[in-house]
Amino acid sequence: MKQTLLIIDAQQELIDGNQEESAVFNKGRLIRNINFVIEKALKSDVPVVLVRDLDVAGGTDEGFQVHDEINVPAASKIFDKTATNSFHGTGLLNHLRSQEMEHVVMMGCETQHCIDSAVRTATISGFDVTLVGDGHSTTGSGVLSAEQIIKHHNETLHGHYNVEHFSVVRNADEDLFQPTHASYR
């Protein structure tokens, strides 16, 4: 089965915050888990794809770049986006299809926006998805804390399906590149 690791909006300013926004919840753990899963991907010969949001830090300065503590493999493919959905207006979907990917492991920021839309879009686009439950984060809202948003999405997206393809939630220490989707079908 062909698969990829997709890291969404793991950008310096999104993770660390700025004058208007606070840092994401458990940012140290998020960075550690992203690096841990990147290493697992490399050992399994799984390509790494990153998406950056052009709205972060004006799309140009240091805050726009992938967080400097994340060990981005040199061979990584990077897409820039202008919408919440990583598949909208980017070459991501065409890239995954051209590589004949079947399974996408997802991580990054922000849970209720970019992660949620990417998981749902990937399933309707013909991919099984494994969301790394301790590999995505956000800031709180006026209604829910960041921790509540993350827990809610982990519960909601585990088993989310679009007929043939669906998502499961597993943690970074699990064997993410041995998908478990078939055992649920």
BELGI-V920448 format. One record per pair of residues at least 24 apart in sequence whose C-alpha atoms are under 7 Angstrom apart, sorted by the first residue. I is the first residue (numbers start at 0). J is the second residue. D is the distance in whole Angstrom. If there is no record, write none. Layout:
I;J;D / I;J;D
This chain:
0;101;6 / 1;99;7 / 1;100;5 / 1;101;6 / 1;102;7 / 2;45;6 / 2;100;5 / 2;101;6 / 2;102;5 / 2;103;6 / 3;45;5 / 3;46;5 / 3;47;6 / 3;100;7 / 3;102;7 / 3;103;5 / 3;104;6 / 4;40;7 / 4;45;7 / 4;46;6 / 4;47;5 / 4;48;6 / 4;103;6 / 4;104;5 / 4;105;6 / 5;47;6 / 5;48;5 / 5;49;6 / 5;103;7 / 5;104;6 / 5;105;5 / 5;106;6 / 6;48;6 / 6;49;5 / 6;50;6 / 6;105;6 / 6;106;5 / 6;107;5 / 7;49;6 / 7;50;5 / 7;51;7 / 7;106;6 / 7;107;5 / 7;108;6 / 8;50;6 / 8;51;5 / 8;52;6 / 8;107;6 / 8;108;5 / 9;65;6 / 9;66;6 / 9;107;5 / 9;108;6 / 10;51;7 / 10;62;7 / 10;63;6 / 10;64;5 / 10;65;4 / 10;66;5 / 11;62;5 / 11;63;6 / 11;64;6 / 11;65;6 / 11;66;4 / 11;67;7 / 12;55;7 / 12;56;7 / 12;62;4 / 12;63;6 / 13;55;7 / 21;138;7 / 22;138;7 / 23;136;6 / 23;137;5 / 23;138;5 / 24;136;6 / 24;137;6 / 24;138;6 / 24;145;6 / 29;134;5 / 29;135;7 / 30;68;7 / 30;69;6 / 32;134;6 / 32;171;6 / 33;134;6 / 34;69;6 / 34;70;6 / 36;171;6 / 46;75;7 / 47;75;5 / 47;76;7 / 48;75;5 / 48;76;5 / 48;77;6 / 49;76;6 / 49;77;5 / 49;78;6 / 50;77;6 / 50;78;5 / 50;79;6 / 50;80;7 / 50;85;7 / 51;78;6 / 51;79;5 / 51;80;6 / 52;79;6 / 52;80;5 / 52;81;6 / 53;79;6 / 53;80;6 / 53;81;6 / 54;81;7 / 83;112;6 / 83;113;5 / 84;113;6 / 84;116;5 / 84;117;6 / 85;113;7 / 85;117;6 / 86;117;7 / 101;126;5 / 101;127;6 / 102;126;5 / 102;127;5 / 102;128;6 / 103;127;6 / 103;128;5 / 103;129;6 / 104;128;6 / 104;129;5 / 104;130;6 / 105;129;6 / 105;130;5 / 105;131;6 / 106;130;6 / 106;131;6 / 106;134;5 / 106;135;5 / 107;134;6 / 107;135;5 / 107;136;7 / 108;135;6 / 108;136;5 / 108;137;6 / 109;135;7 / 109;136;6 / 109;137;5 / 110;135;6 / 110;136;5 / 110;137;6 / 110;149;6 / 111;148;7 / 122;160;7 / 122;161;6 / 122;164;5 / 122;165;5 / 123;161;6 / 125;164;6 / 126;164;6 / 127;164;5 / 127;165;5 / 127;166;6 / 128;165;6 / 128;166;4 / 128;167;6 / 129;166;6 / 129;167;5 / 129;168;6 / 129;169;7 / 130;166;7 / 130;167;6 / 130;168;5 / 130;169;6 / 131;168;6 / 131;169;5 / 131;170;5 / 131;171;6 / 132;168;5 / 132;169;6 / 132;170;5 / 133;170;6 / 133;171;6 / 134;171;7
